[in-house]
Amino acid sequence: MKTKKSKLILVICIAVAALLAASAVLYFTVFQEHVLGGIELVSPKKGAKDIHILNDIVLEYWDFPDEKLTASEIYTLCDAKCKDNHGQDPAIITLEWQGTSYEYIVKLGKKSDLSDAVEYVTKETKLELSELYSGTKYYWKVLSADGKCESYTFNFKTAYDSVRTVLIDGVINTRDIGGLKTEKGSKRIKQGMVYRGAGLTNITEQGKKDFTGKLGIKTELNLADEHEAPKNKTWETKDLFITCYEAIFNTSDEYRNNLRDCIKLFANKDNYPIYFHCMIGRDRTGTLGFFIEQICGISDTDIKREFFLTPLAYNDGSYMGDGFMWQEASMKTFRSLLKTYGNGNVRENSLQYLRDIGVTDEEMDNIRDILLESY
């Protein structure tokens, strides 16, 4: 009897052991991609897609139909939703994980082996990011600072959001024109190459780190009068003061030559990444941006949307009212004059104007070669 009972107990023990072993196998089969060494990645989920880098206000604006791109419509949107000059700020993407370490190292890159990874150090179990590219697949993992444990690698993909707004502390109306599509839709401007915005008078120490570190800007192109944007010796500055809109047709040789030299600066790959600005990043900045985008063959709709994005960065009543109405009227006059400047359409006549002030076709080709990529 004892022998039978012992055998029964043995069988039960074996069965329990087998069940536990099977459970362990099942656990590691299901969860091995989520947990390793005590660090579990939580969000974004592995393989997540269409994560927007633009905030809801900019996304709503970018979906405006062509006929709605008017001063009154944009003013209505800004008046209702743009507060404290932050209507253009990028969306914050938060990486989250679970772990018990005192400090973590987060690796984030565009290659699956993370050989290109940027490293962030934090004591929290989350990391907030605002500098991600649109339409880009990212890989990330988290390690304990003591090197004792790490997570598996996850990936996620950001949504294709045309134009990338960026943060430079102390500076307003800042964005990357990368992402704008050509009229034929086969190419787009590379991200991380050309930034535009307001002057750098109030840039903070953190802003300087954003400028040269996070964004890696090499050349500042100041289009404003010298007293409006003082030089900053931590990076190279080019002062080329220009006029804007229809004034370019009857300006002095000095300003005309300055506009020519601005374009030539973009034809030299050694100058990139470039940040160009005037005082508030609207009129002179918008005029130069218009010509760069025309050279690149950007669709007329995207040129218009990018140009009128500026008001979302402000909520000052006078700017949003009379200032924007004037901006809209000036651009209409400018485009009307370009239509009659030569024998072609606005794009063809824009390029002819640049030839007439001394920009060569070779230089315009160089700009396209530097800035455009297939997608």
C-alpha positions in Angstrom: 0.0 0.0 0.0 2.8 2.3 0.9 4.5 1.5 -2.3 1.4 2.5 -4.3 1.0 5.6 -2.3 4.7 6.6 -2.9 4.3 5.9 -6.6 1.2 8.1 -6.7 3.0 10.9 -4.9 6.0 10.5 -7.3 3.7 10.7 -10.3 2.0 13.8 -8.9 5.4 15.5 -8.2 6.5 14.7 -11.7 3.3 16.1 -13.2 3.6 19.2 -11.1 7.2 19.7 -12.2 6.3 19.1 -15.8 3.5 21.7 -15.5 5.8 24.2 -13.9 8.4 23.6 -16.6 5.8 24.0 -19.3 4.6 27.2 -17.7 8.1 28.6 -17.6 8.6 27.7 -21.3 5.2 29.4 -22.1 6.2 32.5 -20.1 9.5 33.0 -21.8 8.0 32.2 -25.2 5.3 34.9 -24.8 7.2 37.5 -22.8 10.9 37.1 -23.8 10.5 40.0 -26.2 9.2 42.2 -23.4 11.3 41.5 -20.4 15.1 41.0 -20.0 17.1 41.5 -16.9 14.4 43.3 -15.0 13.7 46.1 -17.5 10.4 46.0 -19.4 9.7 48.4 -22.2 6.1 49.7 -21.9 5.5 52.5 -24.5 5.5 52.9 -27.4 4.5 49.3 -28.0 6.7 47.3 -30.2 6.0 48.0 -33.8 3.8 51.0 -33.1 3.1 53.2 -36.1 1.9 56.7 -37.1 3.1 58.4 -34.0 2.7 62.1 -34.6 5.5 64.6 -34.0 3.3 67.6 -34.6 0.8 68.9 -32.0 -2.9 68.7 -32.6 -3.1 72.4 -33.6 -0.5 72.1 -36.3 -2.1 68.9 -37.6 -5.5 70.5 -37.8 -4.0 73.5 -39.6 -2.1 71.2 -42.1 -5.4 69.5 -43.0 -7.0 72.8 -44.0 -8.2 72.6 -47.6 -6.5 75.1 -50.0 -9.5 77.5 -49.9 -9.3 77.7 -46.1 -5.7 79.0 -46.1 -6.7 82.6 -45.5 -5.8 85.1 -42.8 -9.3 85.0 -41.3 -9.5 81.2 -41.0 -6.0 80.9 -39.6 -6.6 83.8 -37.2 -9.8 81.9 -35.9 -7.8 78.8 -35.3 -5.0 80.7 -33.5 -7.3 82.8 -31.5 -9.1 79.7 -30.2 -6.2 77.4 -29.6 -2.8 79.1 -29.6 -1.9 80.1 -26.1 1.3 81.7 -24.7 3.1 81.5 -28.0 3.2 77.7 -27.9 0.8 76.8 -30.7 3.6 75.6 -32.9 5.5 73.5 -30.4 6.2 69.9 -31.4 4.4 67.0 -29.8 6.2 65.3 -27.0 6.9 61.6 -27.6 7.4 59.7 -24.3 9.3 56.5 -24.0 8.3 54.5 -20.9 9.6 51.4 -19.2 9.5 49.5 -15.9 12.6 48.7 -13.8 14.2 49.1 -10.4 17.5 50.6 -11.3 18.7 53.9 -9.8 19.8 55.3 -13.2 19.2 54.3 -16.8 20.8 54.7 -20.2 18.3 55.0 -23.1 19.6 54.2 -26.6 17.7 55.5 -29.6 18.6 55.1 -33.2 17.5 54.5 -36.8 19.5 51.3 -37.2 18.2 48.0 -35.8 21.6 47.2 -34.2 21.6 50.7 -32.6 25.1 51.4 -34.0 24.0 55.0 -34.7 22.2 55.4 -31.3 22.0 58.6 -29.3 22.3 58.0 -25.6 20.2 59.6 -22.9 20.8 59.3 -19.1 17.9 59.5 -16.7 16.9 58.5 -13.2 13.2 58.3 -14.2 11.5 55.4 -16.0 10.5 57.6 -18.9 12.1 59.9 -21.4 10.4 62.8 -23.2 11.5 63.6 -26.7 10.7 66.5 -29.1 13.3 66.2 -31.8 12.2 63.1 -33.7 12.0 63.1 -37.5 8.7 62.4 -39.3 8.1 59.3 -41.3 11.0 57.5 -39.6 11.5 54.1 -38.0 13.3 54.2 -34.6 14.8 51.5 -32.5 15.3 51.8 -28.7 16.4 49.9 -25.7 17.1 50.7 -22.0 20.0 49.6 -19.9 20.8 50.1 -16.2 23.6 52.5 -15.7 25.5 49.8 -13.7 25.4 47.6 -16.7 23.7 44.7 -14.9 20.6 44.5 -16.9 19.0 45.7 -20.2 15.7 45.5 -22.1 15.1 43.9 -25.5 15.1 46.3 -28.5 11.7 47.7 -29.6 10.9 49.8 -32.6 8.2 52.3 -33.6 7.6 54.6 -36.6 6.6 58.2 -36.6 3.8 59.5 -38.9 4.7 61.3 -42.0 4.0 64.9 -40.8 5.2 67.5 -43.4 7.5 70.0 -41.8 9.0 69.5 -38.4 8.5 72.1 -35.7 11.4 72.2 -33.2 12.3 73.6 -29.8 15.2 76.1 -29.3 14.9 77.5 -25.8 14.4 81.3 -25.9 13.6 81.3 -29.6 10.2 81.3 -31.2 8.6 80.2 -34.5 11.3 77.6 -35.2 10.9 74.7 -37.7 12.7 72.4 -40.0 11.5 72.7 -43.6 12.5 69.1 -44.2 9.6 66.9 -45.2 8.1 69.2 -47.8 7.3 67.2 -51.0 8.0 68.1 -54.5 5.2 68.9 -56.9 5.6 65.5 -58.6 5.6 63.8 -55.2 8.6 61.6 -55.8 11.1 63.5 -53.6 11.1 65.6 -50.4 13.5 68.0 -48.6 15.7 66.1 -46.2 15.1 66.7 -42.5 17.8 68.2 -40.3 19.3 70.3 -43.0 17.4 73.7 -43.1 15.8 75.4 -40.2 14.0 78.8 -40.0 12.7 80.9 -37.3 12.9 84.2 -35.3 16.0 86.0 -34.2 18.3 84.7 -31.5 18.4 87.8 -29.3 16.7 85.9 -26.4 18.3 82.5 -26.9 19.2 80.9 -23.5 22.1 78.7 -22.6 19.9 75.7 -23.0 18.9 77.1 -26.4 22.5 77.3 -27.4 22.8 73.6 -26.6 19.7 72.9 -28.6 21.0 74.9 -31.5 24.5 73.4 -31.8 24.0 70.1 -30.0 20.5 68.6 -30.5 20.0 70.2 -34.0 23.7 70.4 -34.9 23.3 73.7 -36.7 26.5 74.9 -38.3 25.6 78.2 -40.0 23.3 81.0 -38.8 22.1 83.2 -41.7 20.8 86.5 -40.3 18.6 88.4 -42.8 17.7 91.2 -40.4 19.3 94.6 -39.9 22.4 94.1 -37.7 20.9 95.6 -34.6 18.0 93.3 -34.6 19.9 90.0 -34.2 23.3 90.3 -32.5 26.0 88.0 -33.5 26.7 84.9 -31.4 30.2 83.7 -31.4 29.5 80.1 -30.6 28.8 79.3 -34.2 29.4 80.8 -37.6 27.1 83.8 -38.5 26.5 85.2 -42.0 24.9 88.7 -42.0 23.1 89.2 -45.3 20.3 91.8 -44.9 17.5 91.5 -47.5 14.1 93.0 -48.3 10.9 91.0 -48.7 8.0 90.3 -51.0 7.5 92.8 -53.8 10.3 95.1 -52.5 12.8 92.7 -54.1 11.9 94.1 -57.5 12.9 97.7 -56.8 15.5 97.3 -54.1 19.1 98.5 -54.1 21.9 96.6 -55.6 23.2 95.8 -52.1 20.0 94.1 -51.0 19.7 92.3 -54.4 23.3 91.0 -54.2 22.6 89.9 -50.6 19.7 87.8 -51.7 21.9 86.3 -54.4 24.6 85.5 -51.8 22.0 83.9 -49.5 21.0 81.5 -52.3 24.6 80.8 -53.1 25.2 79.9 -49.4 22.7 77.1 -49.7 24.6 75.7 -52.8 27.6 74.8 -50.6 27.2 71.6 -48.7 29.8 72.6 -46.1 27.4 75.2 -44.7 24.8 72.7 -43.5 22.8 72.5 -41.3 21.6 76.1 -41.8 19.4 78.2 -39.6 18.0 81.4 -41.3 16.0 84.1 -39.7 15.0 87.8 -39.5 13.5 89.3 -36.4 10.3 87.3 -36.0 10.8 84.8 -38.7 8.0 85.9 -40.9 8.6 88.3 -43.9 12.3 88.3 -44.9 12.6 84.7 -43.7 9.4 83.7 -45.6 10.7 85.3 -48.8 14.0 83.4 -48.7 12.2 80.2 -47.8 9.9 80.7 -50.7 12.8 80.9 -53.2 14.6 77.8 -51.6 11.4 75.8 -51.9 10.8 77.0 -55.5 14.3 75.8 -56.4 13.5 72.4 -54.9 10.3 72.1 -56.8 8.1 71.9 -53.8 4.4 71.7 -54.5 2.6 75.1 -54.4 0.2 73.8 -51.7 3.1 72.9 -49.4 4.9 76.2 -50.0 1.7 78.0 -49.1 1.1 75.9 -45.9 4.7 76.2 -44.7 4.6 80.0 -45.3 1.4 80.5 -43.3 2.5 78.3 -40.4 4.2 81.3 -38.7 1.0 82.7 -37.0 0.6 79.5 -35.0 3.7 80.5 -33.0 2.2 83.7 -31.7 -0.9 84.8 -29.9 -0.2 88.5 -29.8 -3.3 90.4 -30.9 -1.6 93.0 -33.1 0.5 90.5 -34.9 -2.3 88.1 -35.4 -4.6 90.8 -36.7 -3.0 93.6 -38.8 0.3 91.8 -39.1 -1.0 88.6 -40.6 -3.5 90.4 -42.9 -0.5 92.4 -44.2 1.5 89.2 -44.6 -1.3 87.6 -46.6 -1.7 90.7 -48.8 2.0 91.1 -49.4 2.4 87.5 -50.5 -0.5 87.8 -53.0 1.1 90.9 -54.5 4.5 89.2 -54.6 3.1 86.2 -56.4 1.1 88.4 -58.8 4.3 90.2 -59.8 6.1 86.9 -60.3 3.4 85.7 -62.6 4.2 88.7 -64.9 8.0 88.7 -64.4 8.7 86.4 -67.3 7.0 84.1 -69.8 6.4 81.2 -67.4 4.5 80.3 -64.3 5.4 81.4 -60.8 8.0 78.7 -60.3 9.7 79.3 -63.7 9.7 83.1 -63.2 11.0 82.8 -59.7 14.0 80.8 -61.0 14.5 83.3 -63.8 14.5 86.2 -61.3 17.3 84.4 -59.4 19.3 83.9 -62.6 18.8 87.6 -63.3 20.4 88.6 -60.0 23.4 86.3 -60.5 22.4 82.8 -59.2 23.6 80.1 -61.7 21.7 77.0 -62.8 24.6 75.0 -61.5 24.1 76.5 -58.1 20.4 75.7 -58.1 21.2 72.1 -59.2 23.7 71.9 -56.3 20.9 72.9 -53.9 18.6 70.2 -55.2 21.3 67.6 -55.0 22.1 68.6 -51.4 18.5 68.9 -50.1 16.3 66.5 -52.0 15.9 62.8 -51.3 13.6 60.1 -52.6 11.0 58.6 -50.3 
